[in-house]
Amino acid sequence: MSDILDMVRADQGGNRPGATRSWGSREILAQHPMFAPLTSAELDRLASAVHVKRYERGRRVFSKGDPGSGLMAVLSGSIRISSTSKSGAEIVFNVIQAGEVFGEVSLLDGRPRTADAVAVSDSDVLTLDRRDFIPLLGSNPDVALHLLTVMCDRMRRASQQVEDALFLDTPARLANAILRLAQPNGGLELRLRATQKQLGETIGLSRESTNKQLQIWVRKNWIEIEKGGVVVRDAAALTACASSSRS
């Protein structure tokens, strides 16, 4: 079963750090592939330049069109990345958990944000300003190469999500979303901390359609629905469902 969980994370673009603990500023930078070429001293200097801000649940971290000042990372809590149409319809691109980094593109181009970011729960968010990062590229070009690798990975995942939306049926899309966003819950279980409305929004489903499919999986004992989330009981079954429409 543990092998199944490892394969799920590999298929969804790499291991997601655990969301059940808080991270330190230096620790979260050190675990990111982009900063792997840095020496310990360089990492210390970079960590000393960041600033951390607390966002209460429901508070906006940034809005689409805001200046892209730099990279961000979630030290604790979780952040929803989404976009809203003029009619008020929202699509959720991702939920960034503790230990994860986002906004890397802003380190390169400094252009406006392309989506909204809102705290799903009380969250501590680190920001590394572009002006503190750019000097590193001159003294350590390997960092730029690692950043390009990260960007390529983001593009591949975005392409996969578009393909899933076009070609996968509802159960496969929902299974993919759960496996992508869920976190280890101790032992062999996975837990997703999101409402059914938020989960459906990640793949363009209504809450009613999401609930209907989840209830089918509850009866099969694949998942358990709890207040504010979903517990995955049978990751192997969801993985098979997620890939069934690809053949």
Backbone torsions as a table, in degrees:
resi	resn	phi	psi	omega
1	MET	NA	-38.9	179.3
2	SER	-62.8	-31.7	177.0
3	ASP	-64.6	-36.9	177.4
4	ILE	-61.4	-44.4	-179.5
5	LEU	-63.6	-39.2	177.9
6	ASP	-63.2	-41.8	-179.1
7	MET	-66.8	-36.5	177.5
8	VAL	-57.7	-47.8	-177.9
9	ARG	-67.5	-37.5	177.8
10	ALA	-63.6	-41.4	-178.6
11	ASP	-67.9	-28.5	-177.2
12	GLN	-93.0	11.4	171.9
13	GLY	104.3	24.0	174.2
14	GLY	114.3	166.9	-179.6
15	ASN	-71.0	135.5	176.5
16	ARG	-96.0	128.6	178.6
17	PRO	-61.5	154.6	-179.1
18	GLY	-63.7	139.0	-177.3
19	ALA	-99.0	5.1	-173.5
20	THR	-92.4	1.7	180.0
21	ARG	-135.3	166.3	177.6
22	SER	-91.7	151.7	-178.7
23	TRP	-114.8	150.5	174.0
24	GLY	-88.9	158.7	-176.8
25	SER	-60.9	-48.6	-179.0
26	ARG	-66.9	-38.9	-178.5
27	GLU	-61.2	-43.9	-176.0
28	ILE	-71.4	-31.7	175.3
29	LEU	-71.0	-39.9	-176.7
30	ALA	-64.4	-32.3	-176.8
31	GLN	-83.5	-8.0	-178.8
32	HIS	-83.2	130.4	-177.6
33	PRO	-55.3	-30.4	-177.3
34	MET	-62.4	-30.9	-176.0
35	PHE	-99.8	9.9	-179.2
36	ALA	-58.1	-35.3	-178.9
37	PRO	-71.8	-11.3	-174.0
38	LEU	-73.1	143.9	172.6
39	THR	-75.8	168.6	179.9
40	SER	-61.2	-38.6	179.8
41	ALA	-67.1	-41.7	178.3
42	GLU	-64.2	-39.8	178.7
43	LEU	-64.8	-38.2	177.3
44	ASP	-62.6	-43.5	-179.9
45	ARG	-64.0	-40.9	179.9
46	LEU	-65.4	-43.4	-179.3
47	ALA	-64.8	-31.6	-179.7
48	SER	-73.2	-16.3	-177.5
49	ALA	-90.5	-13.6	-176.8
50	VAL	-77.2	162.6	170.5
51	HIS	-132.3	150.1	-174.7
52	VAL	-118.4	136.8	179.6
53	LYS	-131.2	143.7	179.0
54	ARG	-93.3	130.6	177.2
55	TYR	-121.0	122.2	177.3
56	GLU	-74.2	156.8	-179.2
57	ARG	-51.5	129.9	179.5
58	GLY	88.9	-8.4	-179.5
59	ARG	-80.6	142.4	-178.7
60	ARG	-80.9	129.2	177.1
61	VAL	-83.0	-46.7	171.0
62	PHE	-157.5	162.7	-179.9
63	SER	-115.0	155.5	175.3
64	LYS	-56.7	129.5	-178.2
65	GLY	98.2	-14.4	176.3
66	ASP	-64.7	152.9	177.3
67	PRO	-57.9	136.0	178.1
68	GLY	-87.0	91.6	-172.7
69	SER	-82.1	-19.7	-180.0
70	GLY	161.6	-169.1	-177.8
71	LEU	-77.2	149.3	175.6
72	MET	-129.5	157.4	177.7
73	ALA	-146.4	144.8	-179.7
74	VAL	-93.1	115.4	178.1
75	LEU	-84.0	-34.7	175.2
76	SER	-154.9	153.1	-178.3
77	GLY	88.8	-154.2	179.5
78	SER	-156.8	149.8	-175.6
79	ILE	-126.5	130.8	178.2
80	ARG	-93.9	129.3	177.4
81	ILE	-105.7	120.5	-173.9
82	SER	-150.9	174.4	175.2
83	SER	-140.6	143.3	-176.9
84	THR	-119.9	133.9	179.2
85	SER	-78.4	172.2	179.1
86	LYS	-63.2	-27.4	179.9
87	SER	-82.0	-5.8	178.6
88	GLY	98.8	-3.0	178.0
89	ALA	-72.1	135.4	-177.6
90	GLU	-115.4	138.7	171.1
91	ILE	-119.9	131.3	-178.4
92	VAL	-96.4	121.0	-179.8
93	PHE	-82.8	-36.7	-175.9
94	ASN	-167.7	160.7	170.2
95	VAL	-120.9	112.3	-176.5
96	ILE	-85.0	122.0	-176.1
97	GLN	-97.9	169.3	177.3
98	ALA	-57.4	133.7	-178.5
99	GLY	96.5	-3.2	-178.2
100	GLU	-109.9	152.7	-176.3
101	VAL	-112.4	145.4	176.1
102	PHE	-146.9	165.1	179.1
103	GLY	80.2	22.8	-178.2
104	GLU	-62.0	-31.5	-178.3
105	VAL	-57.5	-35.0	-178.3
106	SER	-64.6	-21.5	176.6
107	LEU	-66.3	-27.1	-177.1
108	LEU	-93.4	-50.8	-171.9
109	ASP	-103.7	-18.7	179.1
110	GLY	63.1	16.5	-177.6
111	ARG	-82.9	169.1	-176.0
112	PRO	-60.0	152.9	178.0
113	ARG	-62.5	144.9	-176.3
114	THR	-102.5	2.3	-179.7
115	ALA	-155.2	173.3	175.7
116	ASP	-95.2	149.7	175.9
117	ALA	-129.6	123.9	-177.0
118	VAL	-131.7	140.0	179.1
119	ALA	-71.2	121.8	176.5
120	VAL	-76.5	-33.9	176.1
121	SER	-139.0	171.5	175.8
122	ASP	-54.4	126.1	-170.5
123	SER	-137.8	145.5	170.8
124	ASP	-105.8	123.3	-174.8
125	VAL	-122.3	129.2	178.4
126	LEU	-91.5	142.8	174.3
127	THR	-127.3	129.9	173.3
128	LEU	-111.5	110.6	-176.9
129	ASP	-68.0	146.9	-180.0
130	ARG	-58.9	-38.5	-177.4
131	ARG	-65.6	-23.2	177.5
132	ASP	-87.9	-16.1	-177.3
133	PHE	-94.7	-40.1	-173.9
134	ILE	-54.8	-41.8	178.8
135	PRO	-57.2	-27.0	178.6
136	LEU	-64.0	-33.7	-175.7
137	LEU	-65.0	-33.3	179.2
138	GLY	-68.5	-37.4	-178.0
139	SER	-91.5	-15.4	-177.4
140	ASN	-143.8	80.1	-177.4
141	PRO	-63.4	-20.2	178.0
142	ASP	-62.0	-27.4	177.6
143	VAL	-63.2	-39.1	179.4
144	ALA	-63.6	-40.0	178.7
145	LEU	-64.3	-41.0	178.8
146	HIS	-67.3	-35.5	178.0
147	LEU	-64.6	-40.1	177.3
148	LEU	-62.9	-37.4	177.4
149	THR	-62.9	-42.7	177.9
150	VAL	-61.5	-43.2	-179.7
151	MET	-65.0	-37.9	177.2
152	CYS	-63.1	-39.9	178.0
153	ASP	-63.3	-41.1	178.0
154	ARG	-62.0	-42.0	-179.5
155	MET	-65.1	-40.4	179.0
156	ARG	-63.5	-41.4	-179.9
157	ARG	-67.7	-39.1	178.2
158	ALA	-63.8	-41.5	178.1
159	SER	-62.7	-40.0	179.2
160	GLN	-65.1	-39.2	179.4
161	GLN	-65.4	-39.1	177.0
162	VAL	-64.4	-43.8	178.9
163	GLU	-62.0	-42.5	178.6
164	ASP	-60.5	-42.8	-178.0
165	ALA	-64.1	-31.5	-177.4
166	LEU	-85.0	-36.0	-168.0
167	PHE	-113.2	-19.1	-177.6
168	LEU	-90.7	147.4	175.1
169	ASP	-78.7	173.5	-174.4
170	THR	-57.3	-49.1	-179.9
171	PRO	-59.0	-41.0	-179.0
172	ALA	-66.9	-42.0	179.1
173	ARG	-63.3	-42.3	-179.0
174	LEU	-69.2	-40.3	177.4
175	ALA	-61.9	-42.6	177.4
176	ASN	-59.3	-43.9	-178.4
177	ALA	-63.6	-42.8	-179.9
178	ILE	-63.9	-45.9	-178.5
179	LEU	-67.6	-31.9	-179.9
180	ARG	-71.9	-36.5	-172.7
181	LEU	-98.1	-16.6	-176.3
182	ALA	-71.8	155.3	-179.3
183	GLN	-122.6	153.4	174.8
184	PRO	-56.5	140.2	-177.0
185	ASN	-121.8	25.4	-176.4
186	GLY	87.0	137.2	-178.5
187	GLY	66.5	-132.7	-175.1
188	LEU	-107.1	4.3	-177.9
189	GLU	-86.0	156.9	171.4
190	LEU	-121.7	147.7	177.7
191	ARG	-130.9	134.7	175.5
192	LEU	-111.2	121.3	179.4
193	ARG	-99.7	88.7	177.9
194	ALA	-163.5	148.7	177.0
195	THR	-73.4	164.2	178.5
196	GLN	-63.8	-33.7	177.0
197	LYS	-63.5	-46.2	180.0
198	GLN	-65.1	-40.2	179.2
199	LEU	-62.7	-45.0	179.0
200	GLY	-62.6	-36.2	-178.2
201	GLU	-64.8	-24.9	179.7
202	THR	-67.7	-20.6	-179.1
203	ILE	-128.1	13.6	175.7
204	GLY	76.5	27.7	177.8
205	LEU	-103.2	149.0	173.2
206	SER	-73.4	162.0	177.1
207	ARG	-60.7	-38.0	-178.5
208	GLU	-63.7	-45.4	179.2
209	SER	-66.1	-38.2	178.0
210	THR	-63.1	-47.5	-179.4
211	ASN	-61.9	-40.3	-179.8
212	LYS	-58.6	-44.6	-179.2
213	GLN	-72.1	-38.6	178.7
214	LEU	-61.9	-38.9	-179.6
215	GLN	-65.1	-33.6	175.5
216	ILE	-62.1	-42.6	-179.1
217	TRP	-72.9	-29.5	175.1
218	VAL	-62.4	-44.7	-179.3
219	ARG	-65.1	-27.1	177.4
220	LYS	-86.5	-3.5	-178.1
221	ASN	65.3	29.8	174.8
222	TRP	-82.7	-33.6	-178.3
223	ILE	-138.1	169.6	171.0
224	GLU	-132.7	131.1	178.5
225	ILE	-91.1	130.6	176.4
226	GLU	-129.1	169.7	-179.9
227	LYS	-61.6	120.3	177.5
228	GLY	75.9	18.5	179.8
229	GLY	177.3	-175.1	-178.7
230	VAL	-136.1	136.4	173.6
231	VAL	-106.4	126.6	179.9
232	VAL	-87.3	118.8	178.9
233	ARG	-94.0	-31.1	-176.9
234	ASP	-133.3	85.7	-178.8
235	ALA	-65.6	-31.8	-179.7
236	ALA	-64.0	-40.7	179.9
237	ALA	-66.7	-42.4	178.3
238	LEU	-65.9	-37.3	178.5
239	THR	-63.2	-42.8	178.2
240	ALA	-64.3	-40.3	178.2
241	CYS	-64.3	-41.6	-177.2
242	ALA	-64.4	-29.7	-177.0
243	SER	-100.7	-4.2	-173.8
244	SER	-65.1	-31.8	-176.7
245	SER	-86.0	-2.5	-177.8
246	ARG	-84.5	-19.5	-175.5
247	SER	-75.6	NA	NA
